[in-house]
Amino acid sequence: MKIRFDDDLENLKSRVIEMAVIAQRMIELANCCLLDNNHAVRGEVYELEGQVNHLEVEIEQSAVTLIALHQPAATDLRLIISVIHMINQLERLGDLAVNIVKRVPDITPVYPNIREEFKTIADLSSQMVKSSLEAFVQGDAEKAMIVCSDDDKVDNQNRTLLKKFIHDIKEGRLEPETGIEMILISKHYERIGDTATNLAEEVVFYIKGKSIKHHIQE
């Protein structure tokens, strides 16, 4: 029974990693769509969204079954709880990637400096996602803590862009409709950073058995 449980737990972790790879790919494609004006990748993003949604349901069902059948304790239970939380965040990452690519056709024909405006926040938030997932795979709580501290950089960049777009709208350099779309895209990237932080917090909980949400148990 113990061997079967260990195998099921390892399979659960593998499925989460599979879902994480797909979600990360969706973010990369969204960046490509926005920064490189590559509209051809939008279809792949929509296709991958279906895979992410399916995996979320499948993994959650497996996690609940493991708890019900084996009543795991300590580290194993923390892993399963973290997995349930993480797959929700990974599904959210997929949604954010979809939201970005949906808005690209509305702004690229009328705003020529997309790459210049969004590259920094896209790079920062994408790296946070990558590092949080690496921390999970490697069991590295310290790397996860660094991701949490990087969230301020994304927040600051989002505030900078918000101020610039509002100023450009007021000065007539940016049409209000386009400006709103730009603000929303920046907000999506800020949310990607938040989601990466949530993932990293789950990694710390799984490894160290403590919550760092809202700076608890610092």
N, C-alpha and C positions, 0 to 999 in steps of 0.2 A: 504493500500500500504506500509506503514511504517513497519507494522508487517511482511508482506511478505519479505520485504528487509532485516529486521533483521534476519529472519529465513534463508534466502539465504546466508547471510554473515556468520552466524554461521556454516552453512553447508560447506561453502567454507573453513573456518578455520579447520573444522574437517577433510576435505579431505586432506588438507596440512599435518595435523598431521599424518594421515594414511600413506601418502607417505613418511613422515619423518621416521616413525617407520620401514618401509620396507627398506629404504636406510641405516638406522643405522644397521639393521639386516644384510644387505649385507656386511658392513664393519666388523662386528663381525665375520661373516663366513669367510671373507678373512683373518682375523687375525688367525682364527682357522686353516685354510688351510695352512698358511705359518708357524706359530709358532709351531703348533702341528703336522705338516706333515699329515694333514687329507684331503686327496684328495677327499674323498667321498662327501664333502660339495660343491664341485665346481658346480655340477649340479643344486643345489638349488640357487646358486648365479646367474647362467644364467637364471633360471626360474624367479627369482625376478626382474631381469633387465627388462623383458617384462612388468611386472606390473608397475614398476616405469615409464617406457616410456609412457605407456597408461595413467597413472594418470597425467603426465605432460600435455599431450594434453587436457585431459578432464578438468583439473582445470583451465588451461589458457583460454579455451573457456568460462567457467563459469564466470571467473573474468572479461573478456572483456564484456560479456553480462550484468553483473551487472553494469558496468560503463555506458554502452550505455543506459540501461533502466532507471537507477535511478540517474545518475549524482551525486554520493555521494560527500560529502565535508569533509574537516578536517580529523579527525582520521579515519573515515571509508574509505576514499579515500587512505590514507597512508597505511592502512592495505591491501587493494586490490593491490596497486602498489608493496608493499613488497612481497605479495604472488606470484605475477608474477615473481619477481626476485628470490625468494626463491626456487620455483619449478625447475628453471633452475639449481640452485646450487645443489639441491637434486638429479637431474638427473645426474649431474656431479659426485657426490659421488658414484652413482651406477656404472658409467663407470670406476671410479678408482678402485672400488672393483673388477670388472671384469678384469681389467688390471693386478691386483696383482695375482689373482688366475690363470690367463693364464700363468704367468711366473714361478709359483711354480714348475711344473714338470721339468723345465729345470735346476733348481739349487739344489733341495733337494737331488738328487742322488749323487751329487759331492761335496756338501758343508755341513759338519756336524754341523756347529755352527750357524744355521739359527736363532734359538730362542735367543741365546746370542746376536747376532748382531742387531736384529730388534725389540726386545721386548719393549725397551724404546720408540722408535719413534712411534711404533704401539700404545702403551698405551697412550702416550701424545696426538697424533692426534685423537684417538678414544674418549678420554675424552673431547676434544674440541668440537667434533660433538655432543656428549651427552649433554654437558652444553649449547651449542647454542640452541638446540632444547628445552631443559628445559626452557631456558630464554623466548623462544617464547610462550610456553604453559602457563607459569606463568606470562607473561607480565613483566619480570624482566630485566630492562635495565642495572642495575648494574652488574648482572651476565653476560650479553652479553658483557659488557665492559671488564670484566676479561678475557673472551675468546679471545678477540682481543689482549690483552697484552700477552697471553700465546703463541701467534704465534711465537715469537722470540725463544722460547724453542725448538720448532719443527725445525725451520730453523737452529738453532745451531747444533742440533743432526744430521740433514741431512748433514751439512758441515763436521761434525766429521766422519760420515760414508763414505762420498765421499773421504776424505783424506785417510782413512784407506784402502778402496778398491783399490784406485789408487796405494798406496804404496805396497799393497800385490801383485798387478799385476806386478809392476816393480821388486819386489823381487822374483817373480816366485812362490809365495805361492797360487796364484789364477790365473786360466786360464782366458785369456782376455774375452772370450765369457761369461763365468760365471760372471766375474767381471762386465761386462756391464749390465747383467741382475740384479745383486745386486744393482748397482747404480740406475737403473731405478725403482726398487721397492722402494728404499729409496726416490726417487723423487716423486713417487706416494703418499707416506705418507706425504711428505712435501706439496703436492697439497691438500691432505685431510685437513691438517691444514689450508691452505689458504682458502679452501672452507668453512670450519667451521667459519673462520673469516668473510667471506662474509655474511654468514647466520646471524651471530651475529650483523654485521653492519646494516642489514635490520631490525632486531629487535629493535635496538636503533632508527632507523629512524621512524619506525611504532609507537613506544611508545612516543618518545620525539620530533619527528618532526624535527630532525636535522641530517645532514649527517656527519659521522665521517670517511668516506672514504678518504684516503690520508691525514688524520689528519685535515680535514676541520672542522671548528667551534669547535675546542677543547676548 
